[in-house]
Amino acid sequence: MKKTQKIKNTEKPGGKKRERVVRIFNCSEDVWPFIEAYGDKKLQKWEINENANLSDKDLFSMAEEFEFTFITPKAIDPLFVDYYKELCQVRDLEILVPSKHTGLLCKDAISDGAVIKRLVQLGKEHKRLNLTAYSTTSYFLKLVELLRKKGVDVRTYEAPERANAWTVNFYGSKSGIRQLTQINGAIRADLKMPEGVVSSGIVDTAGIAANKYIKEGGVVIKTNKGHSGAGVLIFNKGELPKRFTDCEKKLVTIMKKDAYWEKFPIVVESLVIPNPRIGGGFPNAEFFIRKDGEVEFLYYCGMRVNNKGEFGGVEIGEDVLPKRVASRVTDIGYLIGEQFSKDGYRGYFDVDYIAAKGGGIYVSESNVRVTGGTHVYEAGKELVGRNFTKKSFVVSNNMYNIPPKKFTFKKLHKLMEPILFSRRTKEGLVICSSNLLPDGYLSYIVFGKNKKRAEKIEGQMKELLEQ
């Protein structure tokens, strides 16, 4: 899927420049009610800051663009910007950072006179602005509306219209995708989720979950719209008391630590034991719905998920999934996407699955926004080619643990020089973030000719880090 054509953006005599793409990394906005409900305010602040640090990674979601403006909640290391521009052959990258950082980036942009003035100026210099965002939020739509009122021709090719923006939160929630799956499961027998119910309130939920745990030897509890593993409780056999009253009491104590368990609907599910031999146990498929409503398949992958349910990265390649599984996750994704499209959603979305040890494939959730693998896919198209999924095997990790404050980007770049990605060989390591390094995280993508080569390069990376 090509976001905009790579046409030289030159001035025509007596006319304006062509379209200008403006990207807004409003990650925290997507789950703001959830973040706002954190019981631990220090953890809330940390979550907002971590999301802000992920912004420079999102530059790779724009890897195919020659020229664009990037609105970020946090300044980006100029050395990293130069590295990104050279690697992806970006000609003109403008970065705007609102002076105030609350976690609500579009709201912060609206409140920043200098940012709005610059966007209006860009609107005068170009025929139109194409605004894209991590997620279509109410504040993103307010920003679009404000610019239009100021006379800017704003297009939102990757977002639903205001009347259909409800689809983002509804289908991006655990209860929303469960409702869709239950309705359409009558049409397609293999469209199913783990057995479960939607509940509300800590006390009732604890009772339901305790019953399920005692009967089945495991249970999963999910808040309606969590983020990066937060808001998910996974209990295996032996991790909770065997007696109902003790089990219920323990669950109440755990959930009372965070206000979001009382504030939002809760899904209680049967624990499905994943088969790690099938996409790591967690297959995934990503799609894009065009402005005309056409659902376009982008890629399938295996997700890297730890035992706490936290997403780490993806593995993309033709043989990452058995053909029957790849076909199933793609077909089910199309079916779900057709419903999204019918209801007016436009833009990126994915469907997460669990591949059970018994052979079943279960829908887990849908992310109705830019996803944790979008930047990998877009980078792959730019660096290797549009059919990179057939030519390469790709592994990524969004937050690989390294010693905090040990590496500056300059130091890390020099250390990794022997294995950095080469456009000539189409192999190597791509460093995806500088902002995460002080906190002890390395975000990266590794491209290899095949799985063995990708894993070897990733292993070399780890060896260099340990030196």
C-alpha positions in Angstrom: 0.0 0.0 0.0 1.5 3.2 -1.2 0.5 6.2 0.9 1.5 8.9 -1.6 3.4 8.7 -4.9 7.0 9.7 -4.9 6.5 12.6 -7.3 9.0 15.4 -7.1 7.3 18.1 -5.0 8.4 21.1 -7.1 6.9 24.6 -7.5 5.0 25.1 -10.7 5.0 28.6 -12.2 2.1 30.5 -10.6 1.0 27.5 -8.6 1.4 25.8 -5.3 3.5 22.8 -4.4 1.9 19.4 -4.4 0.5 17.6 -1.4 2.4 17.8 1.9 2.1 14.8 4.3 1.9 15.6 8.0 2.3 12.7 10.4 1.2 12.9 14.1 2.4 10.2 16.6 -0.5 10.5 19.1 0.1 7.1 20.7 -1.1 7.9 24.3 -4.2 9.5 22.9 -5.4 6.1 21.6 -5.7 4.7 25.1 -6.0 7.9 27.1 -9.0 6.9 29.3 -7.0 3.8 30.3 -3.8 5.8 31.1 -5.8 8.4 33.0 -7.3 5.6 35.2 -3.9 4.3 36.4 -3.9 4.1 40.2 -0.1 4.7 40.4 0.5 8.3 39.1 4.2 7.7 38.8 3.4 4.7 36.6 1.0 6.9 34.6 3.8 9.5 34.0 6.2 6.7 33.1 3.7 5.3 30.6 3.1 8.7 28.9 6.9 9.2 28.7 7.5 5.8 27.3 4.9 6.3 24.6 6.6 9.6 23.7 9.9 7.8 23.4 8.4 5.5 20.8 7.8 8.4 18.5 11.1 8.2 16.6 10.4 4.6 15.8 7.2 5.7 14.0 9.4 7.6 11.4 9.9 4.2 9.8 6.1 4.0 9.2 6.8 6.9 6.8 9.8 5.2 5.1 8.4 5.5 1.6 7.8 9.3 1.8 10.4 11.6 0.3 9.1 14.7 2.1 6.9 15.1 5.2 6.4 16.9 8.4 6.4 14.9 11.7 4.7 16.1 14.8 6.1 14.4 17.9 5.7 14.8 21.7 9.4 14.7 22.2 12.5 16.1 20.4 14.5 13.5 18.4 18.3 13.2 18.4 19.6 15.0 15.2 22.1 12.2 14.6 19.3 9.7 14.5 17.3 11.9 12.2 20.3 12.1 9.8 20.7 8.3 10.0 17.0 7.8 9.2 17.1 10.3 6.3 20.1 8.7 4.7 18.9 5.1 5.2 15.4 5.8 3.8 16.6 8.4 1.3 14.3 11.1 2.7 14.9 14.4 1.1 13.0 16.8 3.4 11.9 16.0 7.0 10.5 18.7 9.2 10.0 17.9 12.9 7.5 19.9 15.0 7.4 19.5 18.8 4.7 21.3 20.8 6.0 23.2 23.8 3.6 21.5 26.2 3.6 17.7 26.6 0.6 16.3 28.4 0.3 13.0 26.6 -2.5 14.4 24.4 -0.4 15.3 21.4 -3.1 16.6 19.1 -4.6 18.7 21.9 -1.1 20.0 22.7 -0.6 20.9 19.0 -3.9 22.7 18.9 -2.8 24.8 22.0 0.6 25.6 20.5 0.3 28.8 18.4 3.7 28.2 16.7 2.7 24.6 15.5 -0.7 25.8 14.2 0.9 28.8 12.5 3.4 26.4 10.7 0.7 24.0 9.6 -1.4 26.8 8.2 1.7 28.1 6.4 2.3 24.6 4.9 -1.4 24.6 3.8 -0.8 27.9 1.9 2.4 26.6 0.3 0.9 23.3 -0.8 -2.3 22.4 -2.6 -3.4 20.3 0.4 -2.2 18.7 3.6 -2.6 14.9 4.0 -2.8 14.4 7.8 -2.1 10.9 9.1 -1.8 9.7 12.7 -1.0 6.7 14.8 -4.7 6.6 15.8 -7.8 8.5 14.8 -8.8 10.2 18.1 -11.3 12.9 18.9 -8.4 15.4 19.3 -7.0 14.4 15.9 -10.4 15.2 14.3 -10.5 18.5 16.2 -7.1 19.4 14.8 -8.3 18.6 11.3 -11.4 20.7 11.8 -9.4 23.6 13.2 -7.1 23.7 10.1 -10.0 23.5 7.7 -11.6 26.5 9.5 -8.4 28.3 8.9 -8.7 27.7 5.1 -6.4 24.7 4.8 -7.4 21.9 2.4 -6.9 18.9 4.7 -7.3 15.3 3.5 -7.4 12.3 5.8 -6.8 9.3 3.5 -5.9 7.0 6.4 -8.7 7.9 8.8 -12.5 7.4 9.1 -14.8 10.4 8.8 -16.0 11.9 12.1 -19.4 10.2 11.8 -17.6 6.8 11.6 -14.8 7.4 14.1 -16.6 5.3 16.7 -15.3 2.3 14.9 -11.7 3.0 16.3 -12.6 2.6 20.0 -15.4 0.0 19.5 -13.7 -2.5 17.3 -10.3 -1.7 19.0 -11.8 -2.8 22.3 -11.9 -6.4 23.7 -15.7 -6.3 24.0 -16.3 -4.8 20.5 -14.2 -7.4 18.6 -15.8 -10.2 20.7 -19.3 -9.0 19.7 -18.3 -8.9 16.0 -16.8 -12.4 16.3 -19.8 -13.9 18.0 -22.2 -12.4 15.3 -20.1 -13.5 12.3 -19.1 -16.9 13.9 -22.5 -18.2 12.7 -21.3 -17.4 9.1 -17.8 -18.9 9.4 -17.3 -21.7 11.8 -13.5 -21.1 12.3 -14.1 -17.5 13.3 -14.0 -17.9 17.1 -12.5 -16.4 20.2 -11.5 -18.2 23.5 -14.7 -18.9 25.5 -15.5 -15.9 27.7 -17.9 -13.3 28.9 -18.0 -9.5 29.2 -18.4 -8.3 32.8 -18.2 -5.1 34.7 -17.0 -4.2 38.2 -14.3 -5.8 40.2 -16.4 -7.9 42.5 -18.6 -9.6 39.9 -15.6 -10.1 37.6 -13.6 -11.7 40.4 -16.4 -14.2 41.0 -16.7 -15.1 37.4 -12.9 -15.4 37.0 -12.5 -17.5 40.2 -15.1 -20.0 39.0 -13.4 -20.3 35.6 -10.0 -20.7 37.1 -11.1 -23.4 39.5 -12.9 -25.4 36.8 -10.4 -25.0 34.1 -7.1 -24.5 35.8 -6.4 -21.1 34.3 -8.0 -17.8 33.4 -7.3 -14.6 31.5 -8.8 -11.2 32.5 -8.6 -8.2 30.2 -9.7 -4.6 30.5 -11.6 -3.3 27.5 -8.8 -1.4 25.9 -5.4 -1.9 27.5 -1.9 -1.0 26.1 1.3 -3.0 25.6 0.4 -5.8 28.0 -1.0 -3.5 30.7 -4.6 -4.3 31.6 -4.1 -8.1 31.0 -3.9 -10.6 33.8 -2.9 -14.2 32.9 -3.2 -16.9 35.6 -1.8 -20.4 34.9 -2.5 -23.5 37.0 -1.1 -23.1 40.6 -0.9 -19.3 40.5 -4.2 -18.7 42.4 -5.7 -20.3 45.5 -7.8 -23.5 44.9 -10.7 -22.5 47.2 -13.3 -20.2 45.6 -13.5 -17.6 48.4 -9.7 -17.3 48.6 -9.3 -17.1 44.8 -12.0 -14.5 44.6 -10.5 -12.4 47.4 -7.0 -12.6 45.8 -8.4 -11.4 42.4 -10.3 -8.5 44.1 -7.0 -7.4 45.8 -5.1 -7.5 42.5 -7.6 -5.6 40.5 -8.2 -2.9 43.1 -4.7 -1.7 42.5 -5.8 0.1 39.3 -8.9 2.2 38.8 -9.4 1.0 35.2 -10.8 -2.4 36.3 -13.7 -0.6 37.9 -14.1 2.0 35.1 -14.3 -0.1 32.0 -16.0 -3.3 30.8 -13.9 -6.5 31.5 -13.5 -9.6 29.5 -13.0 -12.9 31.3 -11.6 -15.7 29.0 -10.6 -19.3 29.1 -6.8 -19.6 29.1 -5.6 -21.0 25.8 -2.2 -22.6 25.8 -0.3 -21.4 22.7 1.7 -23.6 20.3 5.1 -21.8 20.0 5.8 -23.7 16.7 3.1 -21.7 14.9 4.2 -18.1 14.6 5.5 -18.2 18.2 1.9 -19.2 19.2 0.6 -15.8 18.2 -0.1 -15.3 14.5 -1.1 -11.9 13.2 -2.3 -10.3 10.0 -2.4 -6.6 9.1 -4.6 -4.9 6.6 -5.4 -1.4 5.2 -8.8 -0.1 4.3 -8.7 2.5 1.5 -10.8 5.5 1.3 -13.1 3.8 -1.2 -13.7 1.0 1.3 -11.5 -1.7 -0.4 -9.8 -4.0 2.2 -6.2 -4.6 1.3 -4.1 -7.4 2.8 -0.6 -6.3 3.8 1.2 -9.2 5.5 1.0 -11.9 8.0 3.5 -12.6 10.8 4.3 -14.3 14.0 4.3 -12.0 17.1 6.9 -12.1 19.8 4.8 -12.2 23.0 6.2 -13.0 26.5 4.4 -15.0 29.2 2.8 -11.9 30.6 1.1 -11.2 27.3 3.3 -8.3 26.5 4.0 -7.7 22.8 7.7 -7.4 21.8 8.0 -7.5 18.0 7.2 -9.5 14.9 8.7 -12.1 12.5 7.7 -11.7 8.9 8.5 -14.1 6.1 6.8 -16.5 3.7 7.5 -19.6 5.9 6.8 -17.9 9.3 3.4 -19.7 9.3 2.2 -23.0 7.9 0.2 -22.4 4.7 -3.1 -23.5 6.1 -2.7 -21.1 9.1 -1.6 -18.2 6.9 -4.6 -18.8 4.7 -7.0 -18.9 7.7 -5.7 -15.8 9.4 -5.8 -13.9 6.1 -9.4 -15.0 5.3 -10.7 -14.3 8.7 -8.9 -10.9 8.6 -10.7 -10.1 5.4 -14.0 -11.0 6.8 -13.4 -8.8 9.9 -12.1 -6.0 7.6 -15.2 -6.1 5.5 -17.3 -5.4 8.5 -15.0 -2.6 9.6 -15.2 -1.1 6.1 -19.0 -1.4 6.0 -19.2 0.6 9.3 -16.9 3.3 7.8 -13.5 2.6 9.3 -10.5 3.6 7.1 -6.8 3.1 7.7 -4.6 0.4 9.2 -5.8 -2.4 11.4 -4.6 -5.9 12.4 -6.1 -9.0 13.9 -4.2 -10.9 16.6 -4.6 -14.6 17.0 -3.7 -17.4 19.4 -2.6 -20.7 17.8 -3.6 -23.3 20.4 -1.7 -26.5 21.1 -4.8 -28.5 20.2 -4.8 -27.0 16.7 -7.4 -24.3 17.0 -6.9 -20.7 15.8 -8.6 -18.1 18.0 -9.1 -14.4 17.4 -7.5 -12.5 20.4 -8.1 -8.8 19.5 -7.9 -6.2 16.8 -5.8 -3.0 16.8 -7.8 -0.5 14.8 -4.9 1.9 14.2 -1.2 1.8 13.2 0.2 -1.3 14.8 3.4 -2.6 16.4 4.4 -4.1 13.0 3.4 -1.3 10.6 6.8 0.4 10.7 8.5 -3.0 10.0 6.3 -3.5 6.9 6.8 0.0 5.6 10.5 -0.1 6.2 10.7 -3.4 4.4 9.0 -2.0 1.3 11.4 0.9 1.1 14.7 -0.9 2.0 14.2 -4.3 0.4 11.3 -3.9 -2.1 7.6 -4.2 -2.3 7.8 -8.0 -2.3 10.2 -8.1 0.6 8.1 -10.7 2.4 9.0 -13.2 -0.3 12.7 -12.1 -0.6 13.6 -11.7 3.1 13.0 -12.9 6.6 12.5 -10.1 9.0 12.6 -10.0 12.8 11.9 -7.0 15.0 11.9 -6.0 18.7 10.4 -2.8 19.8 11.9 -2.8 23.3 14.9 -5.1 23.7 16.4 -4.7 27.2 19.9 -3.2 27.4 21.6 -1.4 30.3 20.0 2.0 30.9 22.1 5.1 30.0 24.9 2.9 28.6 24.5 3.8 25.0 24.1 7.1 23.2 22.9 6.8 19.6 26.3 7.7 18.3 28.0 5.1 20.4 25.5 2.4 19.5 25.7 3.2 15.8 29.5 2.9 15.8 29.3 -0.4 17.7 26.8 -1.9 15.3 28.5 -0.6 12.2 29.7 -4.1 11.0 26.1 -5.4 10.9 24.1 -2.3 9.9 21.6 -2.6 7.1 23.1 -2.3 3.6 20.9 -1.3 0.6 23.3 -3.2 -1.6 23.0 -6.6 0.2 19.5 -6.0 1.5 20.5 -7.4 4.8 21.4 -6.1 8.3 20.3 -4.3 11.4 18.1 -1.2 11.4 18.2 0.9 14.6 14.7 2.2 15.0 14.9 4.6 18.0 17.3 6.9 19.8 14.9 8.1 22.5 14.5 4.7 24.1 18.2 4.1 24.7 18.5 6.1 28.0 15.7 4.0 29.5 17.4 0.8 28.6 15.6 -0.3 25.4 16.8 -1.0 21.9 14.2 -0.9 19.1 15.4 -2.6 16.0 14.6 -4.5 12.7 16.8 -7.2 11.2 16.6 -8.2 7.6 18.1 -11.4 6.3 17.9 -13.4 3.1 16.3 -16.2 5.1 15.4 -17.0 8.7 18.8 -18.5 9.4 20.6 -15.3 8.2 18.2 -13.0 10.1 18.7 -14.9 13.3 22.5 -14.9 12.8 22.5 -11.1 12.4 20.3 -10.7 15.5 22.7 -13.0 17.4 25.7 -10.9 16.3 23.8 -7.8 17.5 23.4 -9.3 21.0 27.1 -10.4 21.1 28.2 -6.8 20.2 26.0 -5.4 23.0 27.6 -7.7 25.5 31.1 -6.7 24.7 
